[in-house]
């Protein structure tokens, strides 16, 4: 399916980032250069210009992370495209120019490329799956999951948002999701688990229950769950259960949300399209996602005005 722009409909995603997020950049840079910078010794600190090149098609995501990486290294990034734009669709594309001391450009090179490649890959996959669902007639929410990389969740969730998807819960403190292990640990009593979750979270924290059958979903709804997840249902089972829940408990603000999840990919997600499903969630938009290929190439002296045609990425 052709990729189109993934620009979010409302506001700037960068404004979602918490004040503390820049501290992780320092940790990334420290990890990549924990002791001597031998390559930096070779090139020195003379001023240099580098071009960030998109080398495969995808949606650009991760701009604030790249900006902060080079900012901490006393470099400046000038973007030629906007976050959410489709890049690299007609071959190699110059998407940004980075200026600063040569040594510093190379200190930030691999860190920045890794982040923008991964974040853009997630935005691209998120948008692609969402477009597939829209073409199949699905009008509601496509969300990611909490199956993210430890220490890298903020970037991965950010990529989902740029791709136009819902990031789902951010962490265990955001929403109470009672999975099978929670229910089993409560003597297999859904009502007990939901009551405890409601008591702890109060009115501000939603409670979702992962259900393996329509009977479990009804127990969860009767106990006051805000969201019921139909997990690993077949398409036929899911549609029947979702319709039954909506008929019995109501739609919209009158009843609980119905979420569908479990093994959903581009190959089968269209089979799960139903007006009775409020949320389709899938880890396929951020797990095992193909990266968008970028490279950063220093421009030889005297060639700054020419188009960048650098070759392979650095390792």
C-alpha distance (Angstrom), angle and dihedral (degrees) to the residues before:
residue distance angle dihedral
X1 . . .
X2 3.85 . .
X3 3.79 115.4 .
X4 3.80 117.8 -125.3
X5 3.78 131.7 -177.2
X6 3.78 115.9 -56.2
X7 3.80 97.7 -161.9
X8 3.84 110.7 148.3
X9 3.79 116.4 -113.3
X10 3.80 96.3 -130.6
X11 3.79 130.8 47.3
X12 3.79 131.6 -42.9
X13 3.84 115.8 -50.0
X14 3.80 89.5 -147.5
X15 3.80 88.2 69.5
X16 3.81 88.9 66.0
X17 3.80 93.1 65.5
X18 3.83 114.5 106.8
X19 3.82 121.0 -120.2
X20 3.80 90.8 -109.7
X21 3.79 97.1 56.1
X22 3.81 96.8 93.9
X23 3.81 91.2 67.2
X24 3.79 89.9 73.0
X25 3.81 89.6 61.0
X26 3.79 90.4 61.1
X27 3.80 89.1 52.2
X28 3.81 91.8 50.7
X29 3.80 91.7 51.0
X30 3.81 91.8 46.3
X31 3.80 90.7 50.9
X32 3.80 91.9 53.1
X33 3.82 94.9 47.9
X34 3.83 107.6 27.1
X35 3.81 95.8 158.6
X36 3.84 134.0 -3.7
X37 3.82 120.7 7.4
X38 3.79 98.7 -138.9
X39 3.80 95.3 172.2
X40 3.79 90.1 49.1
X41 3.81 89.2 55.3
X42 3.79 88.8 56.4
X43 3.82 97.0 52.2
X44 3.79 101.6 32.3
X45 3.79 127.7 -158.8
X46 3.80 103.5 -66.3
X47 3.85 114.1 138.9
X48 3.80 114.1 -89.9
X49 3.80 141.9 173.8
X50 3.81 124.8 -138.1
X51 3.78 132.6 -174.8
X52 3.80 123.0 -138.0
X53 3.79 106.5 -143.4
X54 3.80 128.5 -163.8
X55 3.81 106.6 -145.6
X56 3.80 102.4 178.4
X57 3.82 132.1 36.7
X58 3.77 118.8 -89.5
X59 3.78 147.4 110.8
X60 3.79 115.1 -74.3
X61 3.82 112.7 -121.4
X62 3.79 133.6 158.6
X63 3.81 99.9 53.6
X64 3.84 96.1 144.2
X65 3.81 90.9 51.1
X66 3.79 92.7 52.1
X67 3.81 90.8 45.6
X68 3.81 92.2 52.3
X69 3.80 94.2 45.7
X70 3.79 91.5 57.4
X71 3.80 93.9 37.1
X72 3.80 89.7 60.2
X73 3.80 87.3 52.3
X74 3.83 93.8 51.0
X75 3.80 92.4 -108.2
X76 3.80 130.0 128.7
X77 3.81 127.9 -135.3
X78 3.81 121.8 -154.5
X79 3.81 112.1 -168.8
X80 3.80 121.1 -148.4
X81 3.83 93.0 -170.6
X82 3.81 135.0 37.7
X83 3.77 129.1 -110.7
X84 3.80 108.5 -93.0
X85 3.81 92.8 32.1
X86 3.78 120.7 129.2
X87 3.81 109.2 -112.8
X88 3.78 136.6 -178.1
X89 3.79 95.2 25.0
X90 3.80 94.1 130.4
X91 3.78 97.8 39.1
X92 3.78 129.5 -81.8
X93 3.82 112.3 5.6
X94 3.80 130.6 -169.7
X95 3.83 102.7 -131.7
X96 3.82 103.6 165.7
X97 3.79 142.7 6.8
X98 3.80 120.3 -138.1
X99 3.80 122.3 -163.1
X100 3.79 131.5 -174.7
X101 3.81 143.1 90.2
X102 3.80 110.5 -22.4
X103 3.78 93.2 -124.9
X104 3.81 91.8 51.5
X105 3.79 93.8 48.9
X106 3.79 89.0 57.0
X107 3.80 93.2 44.6
X108 3.80 88.8 59.2
X109 3.80 97.9 36.6
X110 3.79 103.4 90.5
X111 3.80 95.4 33.3
X112 3.80 91.3 53.4
X113 3.81 94.3 43.2
X114 3.80 93.1 50.2
X115 3.80 92.0 50.9
X116 3.80 98.7 44.5
X117 3.83 92.3 43.8
X118 3.80 93.2 52.1
X119 3.79 96.4 40.3
X120 3.81 92.4 47.0
X121 3.79 91.0 48.1
X122 3.80 90.9 55.4
X123 3.81 92.4 46.3
X124 3.80 89.9 50.2
X125 3.81 94.7 48.4
X126 3.81 91.9 43.9
X127 3.76 92.3 52.2
X128 3.80 92.8 44.3
X129 3.81 93.6 53.9
X130 3.79 91.1 44.3
X131 3.81 91.0 51.9
X132 3.80 89.7 50.2
X133 3.82 90.7 53.4
X134 3.80 93.0 46.3
X135 3.79 90.3 51.6
X136 3.82 87.9 51.3
X137 3.81 90.0 55.0
X138 3.82 100.4 -101.3
X139 3.81 110.1 146.8
X140 3.79 102.4 176.6
X141 3.83 136.3 74.1
X142 3.80 130.6 -44.6
X143 3.81 111.1 -164.2
X144 3.78 138.4 -177.9
X145 3.81 124.3 -133.5
X146 3.82 139.7 -123.9
X147 3.81 90.2 -99.7
X148 3.78 90.7 111.1
X149 3.81 133.2 138.0
X150 3.82 112.4 -86.7
X151 3.80 109.1 -107.5
X152 3.80 92.8 12.0
X153 3.81 101.6 68.4
X154 3.80 95.4 109.4
X155 3.81 91.6 58.0
X156 3.81 93.7 44.6
X157 3.79 94.3 47.5
X158 3.81 88.8 46.4
X159 3.80 89.9 55.0
X160 3.81 90.4 53.4
X161 3.80 90.7 53.6
X162 3.81 93.3 49.2
X163 3.81 87.4 49.7
X164 3.81 89.6 56.2
X165 3.81 98.7 -106.2
X166 3.78 133.2 123.9
X167 3.83 111.4 -105.2
X168 3.84 91.7 -145.4
X169 3.82 116.4 -148.1
X170 3.76 114.7 -11.0
X171 3.80 97.6 -147.4
X172 3.80 144.6 -26.6
X173 3.81 90.9 -70.7
X174 3.80 95.4 55.1
X175 3.81 100.6 66.4
X176 3.80 133.8 -5.3
X177 3.78 109.0 -115.2
X178 3.79 111.9 -175.2
X179 3.79 107.2 -155.8
X180 3.79 128.6 -176.4
X181 3.80 92.5 -82.6
X182 3.81 91.6 55.1
X183 3.79 91.6 50.3
X184 3.80 93.5 46.6
X185 3.80 90.2 49.0
X186 3.83 87.7 55.6
X187 3.82 92.6 57.7
X188 3.79 89.6 -90.8
X189 3.80 90.0 -68.0
X190 3.81 112.2 140.5
X191 3.81 93.8 -174.6
X192 3.80 91.8 54.8
X193 3.79 92.4 49.0
X194 3.82 93.9 47.8
X195 3.81 92.5 47.1
X196 3.80 91.3 51.8
X197 3.80 91.7 47.6
X198 3.81 91.8 49.7
X199 3.78 91.4 49.1
X200 3.81 92.5 51.4
X201 3.79 99.6 41.0
X202 3.77 99.6 38.8
X203 3.79 122.8 -160.7
X204 3.81 95.3 -40.2
X205 3.83 99.9 60.5
X206 3.79 118.8 70.8
X207 3.78 119.7 -140.2
X208 3.80 121.2 -140.1
X209 3.79 125.2 -173.7
X210 3.79 124.4 -156.0
X211 3.81 107.3 -137.4
X212 3.79 131.0 -164.9
X213 3.82 96.2 -168.8
X214 3.78 142.5 20.7
X215 3.80 88.9 -105.8
X216 3.82 91.4 57.7
X217 3.81 90.2 47.2
X218 3.78 91.0 53.1
X219 3.80 90.7 48.9
X220 3.80 89.1 52.3
X221 3.80 92.8 48.8
X222 3.80 91.9 47.7
X223 3.82 88.8 51.5
X224 3.81 91.6 54.2
X225 3.81 103.8 -99.8
X226 3.80 114.0 169.0
X227 3.80 94.1 -151.1
X228 3.80 132.0 22.8
X229 3.78 119.8 -160.6
X230 3.79 117.7 -150.9
X231 3.78 98.3 -150.4
X232 3.81 123.9 -160.0
X233 3.80 94.9 -14.1
X234 3.79 120.0 155.4
X235 3.83 112.8 -111.3
X236 3.80 91.3 -105.5
X237 3.81 93.7 47.7
X238 3.79 91.1 46.0
X239 3.79 95.6 51.4
X240 3.76 92.3 47.7
X241 3.81 93.1 47.7
X242 3.81 94.4 44.9
X243 3.81 91.9 50.2
X244 3.79 91.1 48.3
X245 3.82 92.3 50.3
X246 3.79 93.1 49.1
X247 3.78 92.1 48.4
X248 3.80 93.0 48.2
X249 3.82 101.3 38.9
X250 3.79 104.4 23.1
X251 3.80 135.8 -116.8
X252 3.78 132.5 -90.8
X253 3.81 117.1 5.6
X254 3.82 91.1 -11.3
X255 3.78 95.9 68.8
X256 3.80 143.6 23.8
X257 3.78 121.7 -76.4
X258 3.79 116.7 -105.1
X259 3.79 116.3 -137.6
X260 3.80 125.8 -173.1
X261 3.79 122.4 -156.6
X262 3.80 144.2 148.4
X263 3.79 126.9 99.9
X264 3.80 96.5 -8.4
X265 3.81 116.0 160.9
X266 3.78 138.9 154.4
X267 3.80 88.2 -85.2
X268 3.81 97.1 60.6
X269 3.82 110.7 12.0
X270 3.80 94.1 95.5
X271 3.81 88.3 64.6
X272 3.81 88.9 63.5
X273 3.79 96.6 55.8
X274 3.79 110.4 126.9
X275 3.81 135.2 149.1
X276 3.81 87.2 -132.4
X277 3.80 92.4 63.3
X278 3.80 114.4 86.9
X279 3.81 98.0 -176.9
X280 3.79 133.6 24.0
X281 3.81 110.7 -166.5
X282 3.78 126.5 -168.3
X283 3.78 136.6 169.9
X284 3.81 89.3 -155.2
X285 3.81 90.4 87.5
X286 3.79 91.9 65.8
X287 3.83 109.5 15.4
X288 3.78 116.8 82.9
X289 3.79 89.8 -4.7
X290 3.79 118.1 166.1
X291 3.80 112.6 -113.7
X292 3.79 124.7 -124.9
X293 3.80 107.0 -118.1
X294 3.82 117.4 -118.8
X295 3.79 133.5 166.5
X296 3.80 134.7 -171.2
X297 3.80 116.6 -142.3
X298 3.79 126.6 -173.0
X299 3.79 110.7 -134.4
X300 3.81 114.1 -126.2
X301 3.79 114.4 -117.7
X302 3.79 112.0 -84.4
X303 3.82 94.2 22.2
X304 3.83 99.1 80.7
X305 3.80 92.8 113.2
X306 3.81 94.6 52.6
X307 3.80 126.4 90.3
X308 3.81 113.1 -92.4
X309 3.79 113.6 -113.3
X310 3.81 100.7 169.0
X311 3.76 118.6 161.9
X312 3.81 132.0 -146.3
X313 3.81 124.9 11.6
X314 3.78 121.5 -106.1
X315 3.81 121.4 -105.1
